[in-house]
Every structure is written in structure tokens, then in C-alpha cells.
Amino acid sequence: MFTTRPEILGTFGVVTSTHWLATASGMAMLEKGGNAFDACAAAAFVLQVVEPHLVGPAGDMPAVFYSAETGKVETLCAQGPAPQAATIAAYKALGLDLIPGSGLLATVIPGAFGGWMTLLRDHGRLKLRDVLEPAIGYFENGHPMLPRVSDSIRELTDLFSNEWSTSGDVYLPSGNVPEARKLFANKAAAETYKRILAEAEAKGGDRQEQIQGAYDAWYKGFVAEAMDRFCRTQEVMDSSGRRNKGLLTAQDMANYKPTYETPTSVTYHDWEVFKIGPWGQGPAFLQTLKILEGIDLAGMGPASPEFVHHVVEAMKLAFADREAYYGDPDFVKVPLATLLSEDYAAGRRGLIGERASLELRPGVVSGYEAQVAHAMKALGAIAQPTQGGASVGEPTMASMVAAGRKGDTVHIDVIDKWGNMIAATPSGGWLQSSPVIPELGFPLNSRAQMFWLEEGLPSSLAPGKRPRTTLTPSIAFEHGKPRLAFGTPGGDQQEQWQLGLFLRRVHHGLNLQEAIDLPLFHTQHFPSSFYPRSSRPGHMMIEESIGAAALAELERRGHAVEKAPAWTVGRLTAAERGDDGLLRAAATPRLMQAYAAGR
């Protein structure tokens, strides 16, 4: 089968990410003697530089990883929770029914930096300077600006000029939009990381002490102090159409710690797939697999209308359950064992017919009848119109075609020669989230928009609670052996695009690049995780390269088909370790910036 680029093959190590400079920086760590965890962290810091419209230093990060040393799969949760002052009453007092999609009120504790330091301290090999130097160099000396970053800044010029002037100071040098494919530097961000590194190295020569010193500089030192001061003193225009101060404090930062968790997993034929818990949408992928397990997908073509129909209908059912049940399990009881059980999946599978469903149909688990009813009523009552002039929501791929927005988030997969394997999906802290903090050179995140301001829902806002993130990396074993690391940017579409990749790899024997290159699809049938929380019942977006006959058949089945131009949906990357010792990696050609490398 023709592919847009080769599936990378090697034995030393493979790195794949959503930008070639991040991939190259990750490979450089492997060449220095670092492992997959060093490589992944270095790539992530570079992505903050080269894709600031998709990820920033003050964002969040979940990772799923396999350690050859421990023989275990673990989840690293670096999704920061809501500040202590972030109560439903506090937002209601401001006249809000939804948390704005931008601005300081949408900020949770920035967890990503703590997550990377925790991973490096506990599992890495290299010193902090080795890992941070590529990103610092690109911040200080410049990197070639992507056309999509330049376009994003151009769209935000009025906002940066009239309201978020500190962002304009960084992203509109001399009042001009930076030119695509020319060098662009962010000196303030470079100075922030250089100061963190200097304070870390002042702790002495021990790498773990240095990493802890960097952690403290962020969460108990000058970074936390700058964030606290900015939130207390600045009134910022947000998507509510009003100016508001933030709720994040230095004490919130000091109290935060990332956590290691046991991943959620299910078996699917000869495979076992590992995802994050119900504080994110990861279990929706697993629920969909269990629903599909009783359907003969292998007997359907990997790009056939029958395949697409059954996968989309199963996803609608799983994502309806996401709305009714998922939330931070430290705060709400999630009946995950039931939702992932064979019996429950069989009942849900029976709801899939030959025609597309136009209903949001969560299952009703015994004892949760009132919760499900309340969730469905609340979802129907939420106001939809977008207000104000500030940027809103996550810059997802779904809206790139439909509404002219650009980009989504970022993803990294790494496998090293020792067999360590990691998939990570950093996000948040985008340049369109809120104004740049001038002392730091970057903005805060807007992840709090994923909470509901309605009491009694699994994802209702509460202080110290994690928002139900869409970030969802994946690890998969085959016959009990670690095999795949994969993922994608894309908000609510992340699970959906990953399912296409995984199912085509499992049922049709396609290699990673072949599975990524085939036409991709998703649905916006269920409520969006992002402000203003809209839904499109029966919707299906699919690349027109699937063919006219397939599109006609999907329309005949009742899907509200939205045709996307070829090569515009999805940003998948994946890496694989074979029984023969070969390592494989692939990256999407879509957007023309993701790359895999290895040797």
C-alpha cells in the first residue's frame, strides 16, 4: 500500500511527535545515552517553543508509560486541579453559567512542569541541563515559525493589541505579526527556564536534587509568585465578554503534586489497552472497544462505510456514558467496573442498528438512575451562544475545517533500546488561553472550562478537583507483551482518531503508517468538552478521500455527513516494538509538521 512516508524501522530507538524539531530533540537525548523518558521530556519542552498555539509551559500533561526496569505500566497524572477559591458559588456570583473558555477564571494549577520533573527524577538518566537545553536554545536564539502559528497570531492581533497587551509584547514584535518560516525568539521564556536551571544547579551535582530544585523554583519559588501576582492584580478580558481577575494562588501551587496511578485497562481480542482513569476521557476508548468486540470488524474493509458506521455508533454510546458518569474519582464514584464489563458492553452493542442514532443515549447503571437523569437534563439546559471578543475553547482540529480555527494540541511517543515505552499528550497554556505573564514569557492555561457550573454532576466544579480532560495517551500490549504507544491531539476527537488507527492495525494487519494515512473520521454528536459546550446530533466529519460511494452510503444510513478535504483530519503518531526486536514509528502527514525518527 502506498504511504505518504515510510514507516520508520530501527533497533536503537524511535521518537515520533507532532513537530520535527521536537522529534529530533528527543532523538538527541537517546544519542546522549538517555532513555525514553528523557527523550519524551526534551521533546515536550521543545513543543512548548515551536507550537505555542497548541501547548505552553503552564499547561497540563497525562502520560501512560511502560518501564522495562519495573515491568509495570503506570499513568502519570500531571493534570492540575482547580484552585481552592474556584467554587461554583464564586462563578455564579459573577453572573456566569459556564466557565469562560479563555482568561484567568479558566485557569487550573499548571501541572505539566511538575509532571516532567517527576518523570525525569524517578525514571530518567540525564541531567536536567541536557533535557532543557534544546528548548532554551530555541526560545533564546529563535526557531522557524510555523505558518499556522503566524496565522493564529494574525487572527488574535486585535485582542493582543487592544486587551492582552502583554501577549502583544511577545507575539507582535514592533507591532507586527511574525513572518512564517522566519526565526522567532521568546527571550522572556528563555530567561525563565535559564533561571530555573540556575537555581536547580545551585542545589549541587546530584541530578535528582537538581530536578527537585527546578520543581521547587516552579511551585514554591519565583514562577508561582509571578502567577499569583498576575492573577491578583490583572483584570483580563475573557470569552464572557467581561474583564475578570484570576483565582490561582501561590499556595495552590505549593500544595500541588503530580501522581502516579494504576491505569485503566481492558482486553480486546489478543490485546490489552491501557488508558488514564475517568478523570479524563480515556475509558471512553476502552468502552468503545468492548462494545465493538462482538462485531466482525475484520470482515469489513478498513475504509468501508460499514466499518465507519459501526465505529461511530459505538463511540456515540461510549461518549454518552462519559457525560453521565466520568469525573475525578477522588470526588465522585464512577462505576467503571460496570461500564467496562462484558455484560454491559453486550447490552450497549444491541443498540447499534443499521441507521445512525440521533439521540444521546447513556446507559443506566443500577443506583445511578437519578444521576443520569440529572445529567441529561443539565446538558439540555446549557446555553450555547458564544459571547465576547476573546478566544474560546481548545484550538481543536474539528473546528479547523468547520470554523477556520487552526491546530489542536501535541503528542509524543518514544520507545528506547531497553524497551521503555511512553505516550504523552501535553496541552494547555496556549497563546490564546490568556495574556502572557510578562515576567515569565508565557500565559496560564484555560482547562477549568471543562467543569460544569451545575451542582451534582460528575464533572461539576469543586476546589481541588481535576477537570475531565480530553488528553488521552495510549499503551497497548499484544499477547501480554508491550507493543504500542500511540496518541493524537484533537480534544474530543482524540479517542476517535486513535480508534481508527488501533482497529485498523489489529483487524486489518496494516502497519502504523498505512493505518494513519487511511481516511479518518469523527463525530460531534455529543456535547463538546469545551466552551460553549455545543453538540451536533448525528454529525460525522470524514475525509472525502474515502470516496463518493462510501459517503453516499453513510448518508443513506442517516449520518449528517460533513465532508472534510483530504489530509485535514487527525494528527496521529505511533510507535511499536516487535517480537523480532525491530522498533517502528509513524507520524501523520496532515498539517505537514509531524515526524517520526529512529535508527
C-alpha positions, 0 to 999 in steps of 0.5 A: 500500500502506498504511504505518504512516508515510510514507516520508520524501522530501527533497533536503537530507538524511535521518537515520533511527535507532532513537530520535527524539531521536537522529534529530533530533540528527543532523538538527541537525548537517546544519542546522549545515552538517555532513555525514553523518558528523557527523550519524551521530556526534551521533546515536550519542552521543545513543543512548548517553543515551536507550537505555542498555539497548541501547548505552553509551559503552564499547561497540563500533561497525562502520560501512560508509560511502560518501564522495562526496569519495573515491568509495570505500566503506570499513568502519570497524572500531571493534570492540575486541579482547580484552585481552592477559591474556584467554587461554583458559588464564586462563578455564579456570583459573577453572573456566569453559567459556564466557565469562560473558555479563555482568561484567568477564571479558566485557569487550573494549577499548571501541572505539566512542569511538575509532571516532567520533573517527576518523570525525569527524577524517578525514571530518567538518566540525564541531567536536567541541563541536557533535557532543557537545553534544546528548548532554551536554545530555541526560545533564546536564539529563535526557531522557524515559525510555523505558518499556522502559528503566524496565522493564529497570531494574525487572527488574535492581533486585535485582542493582543493589541487592544486587551492582552497587551502583554501577549502583544509584547511577545507575539507582535514584535514592533507591532507586527505579526511574525513572518512564517518560516522566519526565526522567532525568539521568546527571550522572556521564556528563555530567561525563565527556564535559564533561571530555573536551571540556575537555581536547580544547579545551585542545589549541587551535582546530584541530578535528582536534587537538581530536578527537585530544585527546578520543581521547587523554583516552579511551585514554591519559588519565583514562577508561582509568585509571578502567577499569583501576582498576575492573577491578583492584580490583572483584570483580563478580558475573557470569552464572557465578554467581561474583564475578570481577575484570576483565582490561582494562588501561590499556595495552590501551587505549593500544595500541588503534586503530580501522581502516579496511578494504576491505569485503566485497562481492558482486553480486546481480542489478543490485546490489552489497552491501557488508558488514564482513569475517568478523570479524563476521557480515556475509558471512553476508548476502552468502552468503545472497544468492548462494545465493538468486540462482538462485531466482525470488524475484520470482515469489513474493509478498513475504509468501508462505510460499514466499518465507519458506521459501526465505529461511530455508533459505538463511540456515540454510546461510549461518549454518552456514558462519559457525560453521565458518569466520568469525573475525578474519582477522588470526588465522585464514584464512577462505576467503571467496573460496570461500564467496562464489563462484558455484560454491559458492553453486550447490552450497549452493542444491541443498540447499534442498528443499521441507521445512525442514532440521533439521540444521546443515549447513556446507559443506566447503571443500577443506583445511578438512575437519578444521576443520569437523569440529572445529567441529561437534563443539565446538558439540555439546559446549557446555553450555547451562544458564544459571547465576547471578543476573546478566544474560546475553547481548545484550538481543536482540529474539528473546528479547523475545517468547520470554523477556520480555527487552526491546530489542536494540541501535541503528542509524543511517543518514544520507545528506547533500546531497553524497551521503555515505552511512553505516550504523552499528550501535553496541552494547555497554556496556549497563546490564546488561553490568556495574556502572557505573564510578562515576567515569565514569557508565557500565559496560564492555561484555560482547562477549568472550562471543562467543569460544569457550573451545575451542582451534582454532576460528575464533572461539576466544579469543586476546589481541588478537583481535576477537570475531565480532560480530553488528553488521552495517551495510549499503551497497548500490549499484544499477547501480554507483551508491550507493543504500542504507544500511540496518541493524537491531539484533537480534544474530543476527537482524540479517542476517535482518531486513535480508534481508527488507527488501533482497529485498523492495525489489529483487524486489518494487519496494516502497519502504523503508517498505512493505518494513519494515512487511511481516511479518518473520521469523527463525530460531534454528536455529543456535547463538546468538552469545551466552551460553549459546550455545543453538540451536533446530533448525528454529525460525522466529519470524514475525509472525502478521500474515502470516496463518493460511494462510501459517503453516499452510503453513510448518508443513506444510513442517516449520518449528517455527513460533513465532508472534510478535504483530504489530509485535514483530519487527525494528527496521529503518531505511533510507535511499536516494538516487535517480537523480532526486536525491530522498533517502528514509528509513524507520524501523520502527514496532515498539517505537514509538521509531524515526524517520526525518527529512529535508527 
